[in-house]
Amino acid sequence: MSFKVAIIGRPNVGKSTLFNRLVGRKLALVDDTPGVTRDRRVHAAKLYDLAFDVIDTAGFEDAGAATLPGRMRVQTEIAIREADLIFFTIDAKSGLLPDDRTFAEIVRKSGKPVVLVANKAEAKGAQGGMLEAWELGLGEPIPVSAEHGQGLPDLRDAVVAALGEERAFGEEEDEDEEIAASEVLIGEDIADPDAEPTYDDTKPMRIAVVGRPNAGKSTLINALIGEERLLTGPEAGITRDSISVDWDWRGRRVKLFDTAGMRRKARIHEKLEVMSVQDGLRAIRFAEIVIIVLDATIPFEKQDLQIADLIIREGRAPVIAFNKWDLIDRPQELLAELREKTERLLPQARGIQAVPVSAETGRGLDKLMDAVIRTHKVWNSRVSTGKLNRWLEGILAHHPPPAVAGRRLKVKYVTQAKTRPPGFVVQCSRPDAMPQSYVRYLSNSLREAFDMPGVPIRIALRTSDNPFAGRAKKR
């Protein structure tokens, strides 16, 4: 049986660095700036022979409930309630501050077992801070360096002592492997090209939610899962880390990724915002479906189109959510206009699903998830080689490839080599001479003939090897 550990402390004591050390990967953003972490993040962790879930939290700050630091503090208090053990983290280098004493009292009142972690213990003068830490009354401080991985054996022993051996040692759970990138055609290989398996609606699904700042991404995820899991508010750019949330939708496991708002590259100057956007791009690459949240009051800005184009180039399946629909005065007229713009501005994903929603009122969320499932089915779709070549015969009879340099191009056959997204290999005589306009024609015809709207389609051109190539002519 596993247990949960919450890492608690004031800002800039190294909570996220310790979280990354326990997880074994750099998941949480780390910077010298205080207050980088805002949302709480949960992930599986290991400390030698101990396996548990660890919660990274925002720095405890004494502020009003309506302010952003106050809302961050509420998230941290939720983490304390969820946890079985608390790592109360202090900065041994700077010693105790008044906030440390205030928050130590809150942690003590929670009644949860506490391990006092004195981080940055490798620094000069850290011994004084270690001695001061005894004043908190939380037991013996454990000197660690999360940055350099020092002191972890003592931390492991402190966890076992705080929880007891029976509670501390539980069964290990294997972590899901992340999907690796493909080589030529992005997607997964097809074992049998003639097979058309049915869609498996029991498999877990990964959904990333992206968009410009203040489009309502975190609010949308909170509305979907039915709880205030992510930090929201009127301020733009609240979300910094890419936070994953586990959710059960109609009996199907879904992992939702909230991402930081993506502004135009020219407007990004701070190192922290660059890191946030990179974290969001990583979430896109490992997602299956990407929900692009557009502000319905100011849709289709240049940045919105660039985000959509990036998702399509990455081979992910996009779905558009027109958020803040409750603020629209003439919804029917605007919806027709937005759908026409969608078809015109995103021709590379013709037929993309676009749904009006209101994250504030909960309107349209079921329709949004239905659109996600439809798109996911298309993204996983396979077409047998027989059907593809019967389609190709009709295409070649109706509109054969053009002649290049006086020689007609020959297209021999087509087969589907990958799914997620659908990837097709076209065997032809001279791949390098095939015009891109004809490749687009094949792609659009495939989309219409086999009902594959709204997902990227990959086409790779191949030619058969010439057995006589390279041989010198006999005289």
Secondary structure, 3 states (H helix, E strand, C coil): CCCEEEEECCCCCCHHHHHHHHHCCCCCCCCCCCCCCCCCEEEEEEECCEEEEEEECCCCCCCCCCCHHHHHHHHHHHHHHHCCEEEEEEECCCCCCHHHHHHHHHHHHHCCCEEEEEECCCCCCHHHHHHHHHHHCCCCCEECECCCCECHHHHHHHHHHHHCHHHHCCCCCCCCCCCCCCCCCCCEECCCCCCCCCCCCCCCEEEEEEECCCCCHHHHHHHHHCCCCCCCCCCCCCCCCCEEEEEEECCEEEEEEECCCCCCHHHCCCHHHHHHHHHHHHHHHCCCEEEEEEECCCCCCHHHHHHHHHHHHCCCEEEEEEECHHHCCCHHHHHHHHHHHHHHHCHHHCCCCEEECECCCCECHHHHHHHHHHHHHHHCCCCCHHHHHHHHHHHHHHCCCCEECCEECCEEEEEEEEECCCEEEEEECCHHHCCHHHHHHHHHHHHHHCCCCCCCCEEEEECCCCCCCCCCCCC
